Amino acid sequence: MQEMLSYIVKNLVSNPDAVEIVAENQGKTKVYKVKVDDKDLGCVIGRGGVIANAIRTVVKSTSDKKERIVIKFDSK
């Protein structure tokens, strides 16, 4: 799951070396914290959060239905 998320985000940004993804388990919830360069945050979120929601949809559709997935985007 984390590899797919990394692949998607790194292909959207101009500085793929700065992408960091940290996965945390919080009970039945899996939280992915995606950190990108300050300049690339807009590329990952998109206007009105459209790209961020699309990333969440793709990742959630491939996940196990028993666990909840949360993806948070932040800049470094």
PDB file of N, CA, C, O and CB in Angstrom:
ATOM      1  N   MET A   1       0.820  -1.186   0.000  1.00  0.00           N
ATOM      2  CA  MET A   1       0.000   0.000   0.000  1.00  0.00           C
ATOM      3  C   MET A   1       0.873   1.262   0.000  1.00  0.00           C
ATOM      4  O   MET A   1       0.629   2.197  -0.763  1.00  0.00           O
ATOM      5  CB  MET A   1      -0.938  -0.008   1.207  1.00  0.00           C
ATOM      6  N   GLN A   2       1.880   1.272   0.856  1.00  0.00           N
ATOM      7  CA  GLN A   2       2.756   2.426   0.970  1.00  0.00           C
ATOM      8  C   GLN A   2       3.565   2.631  -0.312  1.00  0.00           C
ATOM      9  O   GLN A   2       3.854   3.766  -0.692  1.00  0.00           O
ATOM     10  CB  GLN A   2       3.692   2.262   2.166  1.00  0.00           C
ATOM     11  N   GLU A   3       3.925   1.538  -0.974  1.00  0.00           N
ATOM     12  CA  GLU A   3       4.681   1.648  -2.217  1.00  0.00           C
ATOM     13  C   GLU A   3       3.831   2.286  -3.313  1.00  0.00           C
ATOM     14  O   GLU A   3       4.328   3.105  -4.086  1.00  0.00           O
ATOM     15  CB  GLU A   3       5.178   0.268  -2.667  1.00  0.00           C
ATOM     16  N   MET A   4       2.563   1.917  -3.382  1.00  0.00           N
ATOM     17  CA  MET A   4       1.677   2.487  -4.380  1.00  0.00           C
ATOM     18  C   MET A   4       1.464   3.977  -4.121  1.00  0.00           C
ATOM     19  O   MET A   4       1.487   4.781  -5.053  1.00  0.00           O
ATOM     20  CB  MET A   4       0.335   1.747  -4.388  1.00  0.00           C
ATOM     21  N   LEU A   5       1.260   4.340  -2.871  1.00  0.00           N
ATOM     22  CA  LEU A   5       1.086   5.738  -2.507  1.00  0.00           C
ATOM     23  C   LEU A   5       2.345   6.536  -2.853  1.00  0.00           C
ATOM     24  O   LEU A   5       2.257   7.652  -3.367  1.00  0.00           O
ATOM     25  CB  LEU A   5       0.758   5.869  -1.008  1.00  0.00           C
ATOM     26  N   SER A   6       3.502   5.965  -2.572  1.00  0.00           N
ATOM     27  CA  SER A   6       4.764   6.612  -2.897  1.00  0.00           C
ATOM     28  C   SER A   6       4.909   6.807  -4.403  1.00  0.00           C
ATOM     29  O   SER A   6       5.340   7.870  -4.852  1.00  0.00           O
ATOM     30  CB  SER A   6       5.934   5.795  -2.355  1.00  0.00           C
ATOM     31  N   TYR A   7       4.557   5.798  -5.181  1.00  0.00           N
ATOM     32  CA  TYR A   7       4.642   5.868  -6.637  1.00  0.00           C
ATOM     33  C   TYR A   7       3.754   6.987  -7.188  1.00  0.00           C
ATOM     34  O   TYR A   7       4.177   7.749  -8.057  1.00  0.00           O
ATOM     35  CB  TYR A   7       4.243   4.523  -7.258  1.00  0.00           C
ATOM     36  N   ILE A   8       2.544   7.081  -6.688  1.00  0.00           N
ATOM     37  CA  ILE A   8       1.607   8.101  -7.165  1.00  0.00           C
ATOM     38  C   ILE A   8       2.118   9.492  -6.834  1.00  0.00           C
ATOM     39  O   ILE A   8       2.145  10.366  -7.700  1.00  0.00           O
ATOM     40  CB  ILE A   8       0.217   7.890  -6.553  1.00  0.00           C
ATOM     41  N   VAL A   9       2.521   9.704  -5.590  1.00  0.00           N
ATOM     42  CA  VAL A   9       2.946  11.036  -5.157  1.00  0.00           C
ATOM     43  C   VAL A   9       4.238  11.449  -5.855  1.00  0.00           C
ATOM     44  O   VAL A   9       4.364  12.596  -6.284  1.00  0.00           O
ATOM     45  CB  VAL A   9       3.135  11.069  -3.633  1.00  0.00           C
ATOM     46  N   LYS A  10       5.194  10.540  -5.974  1.00  0.00           N
ATOM     47  CA  LYS A  10       6.471  10.892  -6.606  1.00  0.00           C
ATOM     48  C   LYS A  10       6.311  11.249  -8.072  1.00  0.00           C
ATOM     49  O   LYS A  10       7.117  12.011  -8.605  1.00  0.00           O
ATOM     50  CB  LYS A  10       7.453   9.748  -6.471  1.00  0.00           C
ATOM     51  N   ASN A  11       5.296  10.722  -8.739  1.00  0.00           N
ATOM     52  CA  ASN A  11       5.066  11.078 -10.133  1.00  0.00           C
ATOM     53  C   ASN A  11       4.314  12.396 -10.294  1.00  0.00           C
ATOM     54  O   ASN A  11       4.217  12.912 -11.407  1.00  0.00           O
ATOM     55  CB  ASN A  11       4.304   9.977 -10.818  1.00  0.00           C
ATOM     56  N   LEU A  12       3.788  12.944  -9.223  1.00  0.00           N
ATOM     57  CA  LEU A  12       3.086  14.226  -9.286  1.00  0.00           C
ATOM     58  C   LEU A  12       3.983  15.416  -8.983  1.00  0.00           C
ATOM     59  O   LEU A  12       3.732  16.518  -9.470  1.00  0.00           O
ATOM     60  CB  LEU A  12       1.932  14.219  -8.329  1.00  0.00           C
ATOM     61  N   VAL A  13       5.019  15.210  -8.190  1.00  0.00           N
ATOM     62  CA  VAL A  13       5.839  16.317  -7.702  1.00  0.00           C
ATOM     63  C   VAL A  13       7.056  16.544  -8.584  1.00  0.00           C
ATOM     64  O   VAL A  13       7.449  15.679  -9.367  1.00  0.00           O
ATOM     65  CB  VAL A  13       6.281  16.056  -6.271  1.00  0.00           C
ATOM     66  N   SER A  14       7.646  17.732  -8.439  1.00  0.00           N
ATOM     67  CA  SER A  14       8.844  18.048  -9.214  1.00  0.00           C
ATOM     68  C   SER A  14      10.118  17.617  -8.484  1.00  0.00           C
ATOM     69  O   SER A  14      11.174  17.501  -9.105  1.00  0.00           O
ATOM     70  CB  SER A  14       8.897  19.545  -9.514  1.00  0.00           C
ATOM     71  N   ASN A  15      10.028  17.380  -7.174  1.00  0.00           N
ATOM     72  CA  ASN A  15      11.182  16.949  -6.385  1.00  0.00           C
ATOM     73  C   ASN A  15      10.831  15.621  -5.696  1.00  0.00           C
ATOM     74  O   ASN A  15      10.484  15.617  -4.515  1.00  0.00           O
ATOM     75  CB  ASN A  15      11.591  18.047  -5.329  1.00  0.00           C
ATOM     76  N   PRO A  16      10.916  14.498  -6.421  1.00  0.00           N
ATOM     77  CA  PRO A  16      10.493  13.217  -5.834  1.00  0.00           C
ATOM     78  C   PRO A  16      11.407  12.717  -4.713  1.00  0.00           C
ATOM     79  O   PRO A  16      11.002  11.864  -3.924  1.00  0.00           O
ATOM     80  CB  PRO A  16      10.425  12.170  -6.912  1.00  0.00           C
ATOM     81  N   ASP A  17      12.637  13.239  -4.635  1.00  0.00           N
ATOM     82  CA  ASP A  17      13.538  12.810  -3.566  1.00  0.00           C
ATOM     83  C   ASP A  17      13.111  13.342  -2.204  1.00  0.00           C
ATOM     84  O   ASP A  17      13.519  12.804  -1.175  1.00  0.00           O
ATOM     85  CB  ASP A  17      14.954  13.260  -3.868  1.00  0.00           C
ATOM     86  N   ALA A  18      12.305  14.381  -2.186  1.00  0.00           N
ATOM     87  CA  ALA A  18      11.882  14.989  -0.921  1.00  0.00           C
ATOM     88  C   ALA A  18      10.616  14.346  -0.347  1.00  0.00           C
ATOM     89  O   ALA A  18      10.170  14.733   0.733  1.00  0.00           O
ATOM     90  CB  ALA A  18      11.650  16.473  -1.120  1.00  0.00           C
ATOM     91  N   VAL A  19      10.043  13.391  -1.037  1.00  0.00           N
ATOM     92  CA  VAL A  19       8.805  12.760  -0.578  1.00  0.00           C
ATOM     93  C   VAL A  19       9.115  11.778   0.553  1.00  0.00           C
ATOM     94  O   VAL A  19       9.981  10.913   0.422  1.00  0.00           O
ATOM     95  CB  VAL A  19       8.086  12.034  -1.752  1.00  0.00           C
ATOM     96  N   GLU A  20       8.397  11.929   1.654  1.00  0.00           N
ATOM     97  CA  GLU A  20       8.503  11.014   2.801  1.00  0.00           C
ATOM     98  C   GLU A  20       7.110  10.528   3.155  1.00  0.00           C
ATOM     99  O   GLU A  20       6.168  11.317   3.241  1.00  0.00           O
ATOM    100  CB  GLU A  20       9.181  11.709   4.034  1.00  0.00           C
ATOM    101  N   ILE A  21       6.986   9.231   3.359  1.00  0.00           N
ATOM    102  CA  ILE A  21       5.700   8.661   3.757  1.00  0.00           C
ATOM    103  C   ILE A  21       5.915   7.828   5.011  1.00  0.00           C
ATOM    104  O   ILE A  21       6.732   6.908   5.027  1.00  0.00           O
ATOM    105  CB  ILE A  21       5.075   7.799   2.609  1.00  0.00           C
ATOM    106  N   VAL A  22       5.177   8.158   6.052  1.00  0.00           N
ATOM    107  CA  VAL A  22       5.266   7.450   7.321  1.00  0.00           C
ATOM    108  C   VAL A  22       3.911   6.804   7.597  1.00  0.00           C
ATOM    109  O   VAL A  22       2.875   7.468   7.545  1.00  0.00           O
ATOM    110  CB  VAL A  22       5.686   8.414   8.487  1.00  0.00           C
ATOM    111  N   ALA A  23       3.927   5.514   7.888  1.00  0.00           N
ATOM    112  CA  ALA A  23       2.692   4.789   8.188  1.00  0.00           C
ATOM    113  C   ALA A  23       2.611   4.523   9.687  1.00  0.00           C
ATOM    114  O   ALA A  23       3.587   4.099  10.306  1.00  0.00           O
ATOM    115  CB  ALA A  23       2.621   3.455   7.391  1.00  0.00           C
ATOM    116  N   GLU A  24       1.444   4.775  10.260  1.00  0.00           N
ATOM    117  CA  GLU A  24       1.215   4.532  11.679  1.00  0.00           C
ATOM    118  C   GLU A  24      -0.073   3.737  11.845  1.00  0.00           C
ATOM    119  O   GLU A  24      -1.049   3.968  11.131  1.00  0.00           O
ATOM    120  CB  GLU A  24       1.148   5.867  12.472  1.00  0.00           C
ATOM    121  N   ASN A  25      -0.074   2.813  12.776  1.00  0.00           N
ATOM    122  CA  ASN A  25      -1.279   2.069  13.121  1.00  0.00           C
ATOM    123  C   ASN A  25      -1.900   2.691  14.356  1.00  0.00           C
ATOM    124  O   ASN A  25      -1.232   2.890  15.371  1.00  0.00           O
ATOM    125  CB  ASN A  25      -0.967   0.568  13.354  1.00  0.00           C
ATOM    126  N   GLN A  26      -3.180   2.993  14.260  1.00  0.00           N
ATOM    127  CA  GLN A  26      -3.920   3.534  15.393  1.00  0.00           C
ATOM    128  C   GLN A  26      -5.193   2.713  15.548  1.00  0.00           C
ATOM    129  O   GLN A  26      -6.272   3.110  15.107  1.00  0.00           O
ATOM    130  CB  GLN A  26      -4.243   5.058  15.198  1.00  0.00           C
ATOM    131  N   GLY A  27      -5.037   1.568  16.180  1.00  0.00           N
ATOM    132  CA  GLY A  27      -6.172   0.657  16.318  1.00  0.00           C
ATOM    133  C   GLY A  27      -6.485   0.008  14.987  1.00  0.00           C
ATOM    134  O   GLY A  27      -5.620  -0.626  14.382  1.00  0.00           O
ATOM    135  N   LYS A  28      -7.719   0.162  14.525  1.00  0.00           N
ATOM    136  CA  LYS A  28      -8.120  -0.386  13.228  1.00  0.00           C
ATOM    137  C   LYS A  28      -7.894   0.617  12.094  1.00  0.00           C
ATOM    138  O   LYS A  28      -8.285   0.373  10.953  1.00  0.00           O
ATOM    139  CB  LYS A  28      -9.589  -0.803  13.266  1.00  0.00           C
ATOM    140  N   THR A  29      -7.264   1.738  12.418  1.00  0.00           N
ATOM    141  CA  THR A  29      -7.022   2.789  11.435  1.00  0.00           C
ATOM    142  C   THR A  29      -5.544   2.828  11.067  1.00  0.00           C
ATOM    143  O   THR A  29      -4.677   2.788  11.940  1.00  0.00           O
ATOM    144  CB  THR A  29      -7.480   4.160  11.977  1.00  0.00           C
ATOM    145  N   LYS A  30      -5.266   2.905   9.782  1.00  0.00           N
ATOM    146  CA  LYS A  30      -3.897   3.044   9.273  1.00  0.00           C
ATOM    147  C   LYS A  30      -3.764   4.475   8.763  1.00  0.00           C
ATOM    148  O   LYS A  30      -4.492   4.885   7.858  1.00  0.00           O
ATOM    149  CB  LYS A  30      -3.574   1.983   8.129  1.00  0.00           C
ATOM    150  N   VAL A  31      -2.828   5.239   9.347  1.00  0.00           N
ATOM    151  CA  VAL A  31      -2.629   6.637   8.987  1.00  0.00           C
ATOM    152  C   VAL A  31      -1.332   6.763   8.202  1.00  0.00           C
ATOM    153  O   VAL A  31      -0.267   6.365   8.675  1.00  0.00           O
ATOM    154  CB  VAL A  31      -2.606   7.544  10.249  1.00  0.00           C
ATOM    155  N   TYR A  32      -1.430   7.319   7.003  1.00  0.00           N
ATOM    156  CA  TYR A  32      -0.257   7.596   6.173  1.00  0.00           C
ATOM    157  C   TYR A  32      -0.024   9.102   6.182  1.00  0.00           C
ATOM    158  O   TYR A  32      -0.894   9.877   5.788  1.00  0.00           O
ATOM    159  CB  TYR A  32      -0.447   7.058   4.705  1.00  0.00           C
ATOM    160  N   LYS A  33       1.157   9.505   6.635  1.00  0.00           N
ATOM    161  CA  LYS A  33       1.522  10.923   6.637  1.00  0.00           C
ATOM    162  C   LYS A  33       2.484  11.148   5.479  1.00  0.00           C
ATOM    163  O   LYS A  33       3.602  10.633   5.473  1.00  0.00           O
ATOM    164  CB  LYS A  33       2.165  11.360   8.011  1.00  0.00           C
ATOM    165  N   VAL A  34       2.032  11.922   4.505  1.00  0.00           N
ATOM    166  CA  VAL A  34       2.811  12.191   3.301  1.00  0.00           C
ATOM    167  C   VAL A  34       3.384  13.590   3.414  1.00  0.00           C
ATOM    168  O   VAL A  34       2.643  14.567   3.523  1.00  0.00           O
ATOM    169  CB  VAL A  34       1.945  12.041   2.012  1.00  0.00           C
ATOM    170  N   LYS A  35       4.716  13.685   3.387  1.00  0.00           N
ATOM    171  CA  LYS A  35       5.386  14.983   3.447  1.00  0.00           C
ATOM    172  C   LYS A  35       6.103  15.217   2.131  1.00  0.00           C
ATOM    173  O   LYS A  35       6.845  14.363   1.646  1.00  0.00           O
ATOM    174  CB  LYS A  35       6.382  15.055   4.643  1.00  0.00           C
ATOM    175  N   VAL A  36       5.865  16.403   1.559  1.00  0.00           N
ATOM    176  CA  VAL A  36       6.487  16.785   0.298  1.00  0.00           C
ATOM    177  C   VAL A  36       7.146  18.154   0.470  1.00  0.00           C
ATOM    178  O   VAL A  36       6.969  18.818   1.491  1.00  0.00           O
ATOM    179  CB  VAL A  36       5.439  16.809  -0.861  1.00  0.00           C
ATOM    180  N   ASP A  37       7.893  18.555  -0.524  1.00  0.00           N
ATOM    181  CA  ASP A  37       8.534  19.867  -0.535  1.00  0.00           C
ATOM    182  C   ASP A  37       7.465  20.960  -0.524  1.00  0.00           C
ATOM    183  O   ASP A  37       6.354  20.747  -1.010  1.00  0.00           O
ATOM    184  CB  ASP A  37       9.463  20.018  -1.771  1.00  0.00           C
ATOM    185  N   ASP A  38       7.798  22.130   0.028  1.00  0.00           N
ATOM    186  CA  ASP A  38       6.838  23.232   0.110  1.00  0.00           C
ATOM    187  C   ASP A  38       6.259  23.600  -1.252  1.00  0.00           C
ATOM    188  O   ASP A  38       5.070  23.899  -1.365  1.00  0.00           O
ATOM    189  CB  ASP A  38       7.498  24.449   0.727  1.00  0.00           C
ATOM    190  N   LYS A  39       7.095  23.578  -2.279  1.00  0.00           N
ATOM    191  CA  LYS A  39       6.654  23.961  -3.622  1.00  0.00           C
ATOM    192  C   LYS A  39       5.707  22.928  -4.235  1.00  0.00           C
ATOM    193  O   LYS A  39       4.899  23.267  -5.101  1.00  0.00           O
ATOM    194  CB  LYS A  39       7.862  24.154  -4.530  1.00  0.00           C
ATOM    195  N   ASP A  40       5.800  21.689  -3.799  1.00  0.00           N
ATOM    196  CA  ASP A  40       5.019  20.610  -4.395  1.00  0.00           C
ATOM    197  C   ASP A  40       3.707  20.316  -3.675  1.00  0.00           C
ATOM    198  O   ASP A  40       2.929  19.480  -4.137  1.00  0.00           O
ATOM    199  CB  ASP A  40       5.839  19.374  -4.431  1.00  0.00           C
ATOM    200  N   LEU A  41       3.453  20.971  -2.578  1.00  0.00           N
ATOM    201  CA  LEU A  41       2.237  20.678  -1.814  1.00  0.00           C
ATOM    202  C   LEU A  41       0.983  20.978  -2.629  1.00  0.00           C
ATOM    203  O   LEU A  41       0.007  20.231  -2.560  1.00  0.00           O
ATOM    204  CB  LEU A  41       2.220  21.486  -0.513  1.00  0.00           C
ATOM    205  N   GLY A  42       0.999  22.047  -3.388  1.00  0.00           N
ATOM    206  CA  GLY A  42      -0.142  22.394  -4.226  1.00  0.00           C
ATOM    207  C   GLY A  42      -0.395  21.372  -5.322  1.00  0.00           C
ATOM    208  O   GLY A  42      -1.540  21.129  -5.703  1.00  0.00           O
ATOM    209  N   CYS A  43       0.680  20.772  -5.830  1.00  0.00           N
ATOM    210  CA  CYS A  43       0.537  19.752  -6.879  1.00  0.00           C
ATOM    211  C   CYS A  43      -0.115  18.489  -6.334  1.00  0.00           C
ATOM    212  O   CYS A  43      -0.850  17.809  -7.050  1.00  0.00           O
ATOM    213  CB  CYS A  43       1.904  19.412  -7.489  1.00  0.00           C
ATOM    214  N   VAL A  44       0.147  18.177  -5.089  1.00  0.00           N
ATOM    215  CA  VAL A  44      -0.389  16.958  -4.485  1.00  0.00           C
ATOM    216  C   VAL A  44      -1.827  17.160  -4.018  1.00  0.00           C
ATOM    217  O   VAL A  44      -2.642  16.242  -4.108  1.00  0.00           O
ATOM    218  CB  VAL A  44       0.488  16.517  -3.309  1.00  0.00           C
ATOM    219  N   ILE A  45      -2.141  18.345  -3.523  1.00  0.00           N
ATOM    220  CA  ILE A  45      -3.494  18.604  -3.029  1.00  0.00           C
ATOM    221  C   ILE A  45      -4.435  18.984  -4.167  1.00  0.00           C
ATOM    222  O   ILE A  45      -5.563  18.494  -4.227  1.00  0.00           O
ATOM    223  CB  ILE A  45      -3.473  19.715  -1.974  1.00  0.00           C
ATOM    224  N   GLY A  46      -3.988  19.844  -5.061  1.00  0.00           N
ATOM    225  CA  GLY A  46      -4.824  20.262  -6.183  1.00  0.00           C
ATOM    226  C   GLY A  46      -5.821  21.330  -5.783  1.00  0.00           C
ATOM    227  O   GLY A  46      -5.996  21.630  -4.602  1.00  0.00           O
ATOM    228  N   ARG A  47      -6.463  21.891  -6.773  1.00  0.00           N
ATOM    229  CA  ARG A  47      -7.427  22.963  -6.523  1.00  0.00           C
ATOM    230  C   ARG A  47      -8.658  22.393  -5.841  1.00  0.00           C
ATOM    231  O   ARG A  47      -9.352  21.537  -6.390  1.00  0.00           O
ATOM    232  CB  ARG A  47      -7.819  23.676  -7.840  1.00  0.00           C
ATOM    233  N   GLY A  48      -8.914  22.874  -4.651  1.00  0.00           N
ATOM    234  CA  GLY A  48     -10.072  22.401  -3.895  1.00  0.00           C
ATOM    235  C   GLY A  48      -9.908  20.995  -3.341  1.00  0.00           C
ATOM    236  O   GLY A  48     -10.879  20.383  -2.896  1.00  0.00           O
ATOM    237  N   GLY A  49      -8.680  20.478  -3.367  1.00  0.00           N
ATOM    238  CA  GLY A  49      -8.423  19.147  -2.828  1.00  0.00           C
ATOM    239  C   GLY A  49      -8.805  18.009  -3.756  1.00  0.00           C
ATOM    240  O   GLY A  49      -8.945  16.868  -3.315  1.00  0.00           O
ATOM    241  N   VAL A  50      -8.974  18.306  -5.036  1.00  0.00           N
ATOM    242  CA  VAL A  50      -9.429  17.300  -5.997  1.00  0.00           C
ATOM    243  C   VAL A  50      -8.412  16.178  -6.160  1.00  0.00           C
ATOM    244  O   VAL A  50      -8.784  15.004  -6.167  1.00  0.00           O
ATOM    245  CB  VAL A  50      -9.705  17.948  -7.348  1.00  0.00           C
ATOM    246  N   ILE A  51      -7.133  16.523  -6.290  1.00  0.00           N
ATOM    247  CA  ILE A  51      -6.105  15.495  -6.485  1.00  0.00           C
ATOM    248  C   ILE A  51      -5.924  14.680  -5.209  1.00  0.00           C
ATOM    249  O   ILE A  51      -5.781  13.459  -5.270  1.00  0.00           O
ATOM    250  CB  ILE A  51      -4.763  16.136  -6.907  1.00  0.00           C
ATOM    251  N   ALA A  52      -5.928  15.343  -4.055  1.00  0.00           N
ATOM    252  CA  ALA A  52      -5.794  14.627  -2.784  1.00  0.00           C
ATOM    253  C   ALA A  52      -6.934  13.629  -2.590  1.00  0.00           C
ATOM    254  O   ALA A  52      -6.709  12.508  -2.134  1.00  0.00           O
ATOM    255  CB  ALA A  52      -5.760  15.620  -1.613  1.00  0.00           C
ATOM    256  N   ASN A  53      -8.141  14.028  -2.931  1.00  0.00           N
ATOM    257  CA  ASN A  53      -9.281  13.118  -2.811  1.00  0.00           C
ATOM    258  C   ASN A  53      -9.180  11.956  -3.789  1.00  0.00           C
ATOM    259  O   ASN A  53      -9.581  10.837  -3.471  1.00  0.00           O
ATOM    260  CB  ASN A  53     -10.582  13.871  -3.041  1.00  0.00           C
ATOM    261  N   ALA A  54      -8.646  12.218  -4.976  1.00  0.00           N
ATOM    262  CA  ALA A  54      -8.465  11.142  -5.949  1.00  0.00           C
ATOM    263  C   ALA A  54      -7.422  10.141  -5.453  1.00  0.00           C
ATOM    264  O   ALA A  54      -7.603   8.933  -5.608  1.00  0.00           O
ATOM    265  CB  ALA A  54      -8.047  11.716  -7.318  1.00  0.00           C
ATOM    266  N   ILE A  55      -6.341  10.630  -4.861  1.00  0.00           N
ATOM    267  CA  ILE A  55      -5.316   9.737  -4.298  1.00  0.00           C
ATOM    268  C   ILE A  55      -5.927   8.892  -3.191  1.00  0.00           C
ATOM    269  O   ILE A  55      -5.693   7.685  -3.131  1.00  0.00           O
ATOM    270  CB  ILE A  55      -4.106  10.548  -3.754  1.00  0.00           C
ATOM    271  N   ARG A  56      -6.705   9.513  -2.316  1.00  0.00           N
ATOM    272  CA  ARG A  56      -7.356   8.775  -1.226  1.00  0.00           C
ATOM    273  C   ARG A  56      -8.293   7.698  -1.771  1.00  0.00           C
ATOM    274  O   ARG A  56      -8.340   6.588  -1.240  1.00  0.00           O
ATOM    275  CB  ARG A  56      -8.137   9.740  -0.318  1.00  0.00           C
ATOM    276  N   THR A  57      -9.026   8.016  -2.809  1.00  0.00           N
ATOM    277  CA  THR A  57      -9.962   7.060  -3.395  1.00  0.00           C
ATOM    278  C   THR A  57      -9.241   5.849  -3.962  1.00  0.00           C
ATOM    279  O   THR A  57      -9.669   4.714  -3.749  1.00  0.00           O
ATOM    280  CB  THR A  57     -10.785   7.727  -4.484  1.00  0.00           C
ATOM    281  N   VAL A  58      -8.148   6.082  -4.685  1.00  0.00           N
ATOM    282  CA  VAL A  58      -7.394   4.983  -5.286  1.00  0.00           C
ATOM    283  C   VAL A  58      -6.797   4.090  -4.207  1.00  0.00           C
ATOM    284  O   VAL A  58      -6.875   2.865  -4.299  1.00  0.00           O
ATOM    285  CB  VAL A  58      -6.285   5.524  -6.202  1.00  0.00           C
ATOM    286  N   VAL A  59      -6.203   4.695  -3.191  1.00  0.00           N
ATOM    287  CA  VAL A  59      -5.565   3.908  -2.133  1.00  0.00           C
ATOM    288  C   VAL A  59      -6.609   3.131  -1.334  1.00  0.00           C
ATOM    289  O   VAL A  59      -6.394   1.962  -1.012  1.00  0.00           O
ATOM    290  CB  VAL A  59      -4.752   4.822  -1.197  1.00  0.00           C
ATOM    291  N   LYS A  60      -7.727   3.762  -1.013  1.00  0.00           N
ATOM    292  CA  LYS A  60      -8.770   3.075  -0.249  1.00  0.00           C
ATOM    293  C   LYS A  60      -9.417   1.942  -1.033  1.00  0.00           C
ATOM    294  O   LYS A  60      -9.838   0.943  -0.449  1.00  0.00           O
ATOM    295  CB  LYS A  60      -9.831   4.064   0.180  1.00  0.00           C
ATOM    296  N   SER A  61      -9.498   2.088  -2.341  1.00  0.00           N
ATOM    297  CA  SER A  61     -10.122   1.041  -3.144  1.00  0.00           C
ATOM    298  C   SER A  61      -9.273  -0.225  -3.206  1.00  0.00           C
ATOM    299  O   SER A  61      -9.804  -1.310  -3.444  1.00  0.00           O
ATOM    300  CB  SER A  61     -10.381   1.551  -4.546  1.00  0.00           C
ATOM    301  N   THR A  62      -7.983  -0.106  -2.998  1.00  0.00           N
ATOM    302  CA  THR A  62      -7.112  -1.274  -3.020  1.00  0.00           C
ATOM    303  C   THR A  62      -6.817  -1.815  -1.629  1.00  0.00           C
ATOM    304  O   THR A  62      -6.101  -2.807  -1.491  1.00  0.00           O
ATOM    305  CB  THR A  62      -5.823  -0.935  -3.711  1.00  0.00           C
ATOM    306  N   SER A  63      -7.357  -1.179  -0.605  1.00  0.00           N
ATOM    307  CA  SER A  63      -7.059  -1.606   0.760  1.00  0.00           C
ATOM    308  C   SER A  63      -7.985  -2.716   1.218  1.00  0.00           C
ATOM    309  O   SER A  63      -8.981  -3.034   0.569  1.00  0.00           O
ATOM    310  CB  SER A  63      -7.159  -0.431   1.710  1.00  0.00           C
ATOM    311  N   ASP A  64      -7.630  -3.297   2.353  1.00  0.00           N
ATOM    312  CA  ASP A  64      -8.472  -4.281   3.007  1.00  0.00           C
ATOM    313  C   ASP A  64      -9.680  -3.549   3.584  1.00  0.00           C
ATOM    314  O   ASP A  64      -9.517  -2.525   4.247  1.00  0.00           O
ATOM    315  CB  ASP A  64      -7.687  -5.059   4.119  1.00  0.00           C
ATOM    316  N   LYS A  65     -10.847  -4.039   3.352  1.00  0.00           N
ATOM    317  CA  LYS A  65     -12.070  -3.353   3.774  1.00  0.00           C
ATOM    318  C   LYS A  65     -12.249  -3.346   5.295  1.00  0.00           C
ATOM    319  O   LYS A  65     -13.105  -2.629   5.813  1.00  0.00           O
ATOM    320  CB  LYS A  65     -13.273  -4.006   3.125  1.00  0.00           C
ATOM    321  N   LYS A  66     -11.461  -4.127   5.998  1.00  0.00           N
ATOM    322  CA  LYS A  66     -11.604  -4.198   7.461  1.00  0.00           C
ATOM    323  C   LYS A  66     -10.912  -3.046   8.168  1.00  0.00           C
ATOM    324  O   LYS A  66     -11.270  -2.707   9.296  1.00  0.00           O
ATOM    325  CB  LYS A  66     -11.048  -5.511   7.978  1.00  0.00           C
ATOM    326  N   GLU A  67      -9.912  -2.432   7.512  1.00  0.00           N
ATOM    327  CA  GLU A  67      -9.213  -1.346   8.175  1.00  0.00           C
ATOM    328  C   GLU A  67      -9.535  -0.015   7.507  1.00  0.00           C
ATOM    329  O   GLU A  67      -9.797   0.048   6.306  1.00  0.00           O
ATOM    330  CB  GLU A  67      -7.704  -1.597   8.167  1.00  0.00           C
ATOM    331  N   ARG A  68      -9.510   1.021   8.290  1.00  0.00           N
ATOM    332  CA  ARG A  68      -9.795   2.367   7.815  1.00  0.00           C
ATOM    333  C   ARG A  68      -8.479   3.008   7.408  1.00  0.00           C
ATOM    334  O   ARG A  68      -7.474   2.853   8.102  1.00  0.00           O
ATOM    335  CB  ARG A  68     -10.526   3.216   8.904  1.00  0.00           C
ATOM    336  N   ILE A  69      -8.469   3.726   6.292  1.00  0.00           N
ATOM    337  CA  ILE A  69      -7.275   4.372   5.787  1.00  0.00           C
ATOM    338  C   ILE A  69      -7.452   5.882   5.865  1.00  0.00           C
ATOM    339  O   ILE A  69      -8.470   6.419   5.428  1.00  0.00           O
ATOM    340  CB  ILE A  69      -6.974   3.924   4.341  1.00  0.00           C
ATOM    341  N   VAL A  70      -6.448   6.567   6.428  1.00  0.00           N
ATOM    342  CA  VAL A  70      -6.436   8.028   6.489  1.00  0.00           C
ATOM    343  C   VAL A  70      -5.109   8.487   5.886  1.00  0.00           C
ATOM    344  O   VAL A  70      -4.046   7.979   6.243  1.00  0.00           O
ATOM    345  CB  VAL A  70      -6.618   8.558   7.975  1.00  0.00           C
ATOM    346  N   ILE A  71      -5.185   9.455   4.968  1.00  0.00           N
ATOM    347  CA  ILE A  71      -3.981   9.989   4.347  1.00  0.00           C
ATOM    348  C   ILE A  71      -3.937  11.486   4.637  1.00  0.00           C
ATOM    349  O   ILE A  71      -4.872  12.224   4.326  1.00  0.00           O
ATOM    350  CB  ILE A  71      -3.954   9.703   2.801  1.00  0.00           C
ATOM    351  N   LYS A  72      -2.824  11.919   5.244  1.00  0.00           N
ATOM    352  CA  LYS A  72      -2.633  13.330   5.587  1.00  0.00           C
ATOM    353  C   LYS A  72      -1.469  13.869   4.773  1.00  0.00           C
ATOM    354  O   LYS A  72      -0.416  13.237   4.689  1.00  0.00           O
ATOM    355  CB  LYS A  72      -2.378  13.517   7.119  1.00  0.00           C
ATOM    356  N   PHE A  73      -1.660  15.039   4.175  1.00  0.00           N
ATOM    357  CA  PHE A  73      -0.627  15.666   3.364  1.00  0.00           C
ATOM    358  C   PHE A  73      -0.081  16.876   4.113  1.00  0.00           C
ATOM    359  O   PHE A  73      -0.833  17.639   4.719  1.00  0.00           O
ATOM    360  CB  PHE A  73      -1.181  16.077   1.970  1.00  0.00           C
ATOM    361  N   ASP A  74       1.259  17.043   4.061  1.00  0.00           N
ATOM    362  CA  ASP A  74       1.911  18.130   4.757  1.00  0.00           C
ATOM    363  C   ASP A  74       3.192  18.492   4.009  1.00  0.00           C
ATOM    364  O   ASP A  74       3.710  17.696   3.226  1.00  0.00           O
ATOM    365  CB  ASP A  74       2.210  17.748   6.231  1.00  0.00           C
ATOM    366  N   SER A  75       3.693  19.698   4.257  1.00  0.00           N
ATOM    367  CA  SER A  75       4.963  20.092   3.658  1.00  0.00           C
ATOM    368  C   SER A  75       6.064  20.011   4.701  1.00  0.00           C
ATOM    369  O   SER A  75       5.800  19.982   5.903  1.00  0.00           O
ATOM    370  CB  SER A  75       4.878  21.515   3.066  1.00  0.00           C
ATOM    371  N   LYS A  76       7.284  19.976   4.231  1.00  0.00           N
ATOM    372  CA  LYS A  76       8.429  19.870   5.143  1.00  0.00           C
ATOM    373  C   LYS A  76       8.805  21.213   5.693  1.00  0.00           C
ATOM    374  O   LYS A  76       9.747  21.317   6.478  1.00  0.00           O
ATOM    375  CB  LYS A  76       9.624  19.251   4.444  1.00  0.00           C
TER     376      LYS A  76
END
